[in-house]
């Protein structure tokens, strides 16, 4: 390919784009909508995964020990529990640590702190915090802690069973996910159809030119590339427009969701702006170029 | 330069060309005559590699053109120029731009295009209408532009398929004179036509086709149907 031919191919592609500006706009807008839906779906998917993980992290079983149980005893029970196949981790919280945590949690509440002073010794018990590998394994762990051999040491096993709530939440988010993916697929399909038809119309508009190009010995790529460049232009414009439209969401909506969940904004979506733009551009190019190649194959007998 | 060896071309079950043998030398001026549907256009289309040969060999400069890969066909076509009855000019471009378009496609530089197009239009006798659009020209003038376009990439062979089909007698004669002039400048010319008077004036080689067969081939022929 000589540079002169490349220049002319680009010039022709640009000219096609501007001469059919209404068609080009329609193709670009459909692509913008598709990219928007895909991006928002990606947000939701990521957000739902983060949320579920976050909620799951908060679930654990705690075993509180009687005051007189020695630390050695507790650590031996800890290693017993660690042997269980369901256990992911066991954290030992000593009585001193529990007191410190409690004070920290209630740092602003002088009434509570004052009432602590009424006791001449630490009334908070030592405890083991156990996490299971998966949600449905908590009952087994709870059972193990309630076994007769531990009865003399453990005063209370605390497991708040909010699995039902978590199940419902993850079910809901799963539904969101499916709707999002379904819409995304639908709009990808529509975008492909619209671009396909747009390119087909440009080919039709330029059928005389194409015929003459063939007569005077234009190579196939010289005939084809302007159409491909036209669809690359739709894709690039669409990616840029989508990016600009998403900036307000990025700047206002994401941080407020992050604030709600107690997460930094970067963790809410799981990707940064540059990554998002590149992904959109790539996807737009794939959609645009695929559908134009398809139209060219079908309607350009070169 | 062109050699048909037992060439057959079918459309469905109908033989448009049936076992044709033909040899055309460089620099010849050949008229191909016959009624509509006799196979004149098919003959030209095969040379231009627009349609594939069904059997036999078609050699141009010793190369069997229907053995050529698809991607090489454009380069074969740059050795030829074609002119049609319906001219096929781009309506929204001037005479200059129509010729320049062909040169752009063939990869000529902008400077060369600016320099050559006026010369070519001069040769076909339409330099003064350079900036006119096809709608502002007569049939004869449009055909001259089409011929100029066919000549733009300096072909060694000019194929003219009924170039005078839409023109009156005076214009037809002028186009014929122009084709002669081009031939004298060294380009081989093949003219397919059913215009009797035109052919009888040529006094050069005439090939007569009927129902896909060459029934007559005379060095100084007349229209014989």
Interface residues (C-beta under 8 A of the other chain):
Chain A: X2 X4 X5 X8 X208 X209 X211 X212 X213 X214 X215 X216 X217 X218 X219 X220 X222
Chain B: X70 X71 X74 X75 X76 X77 X78 X82 X88 X90 X91 X101 X102 X104 X105 X106 X107 X109 X149 X152 X153
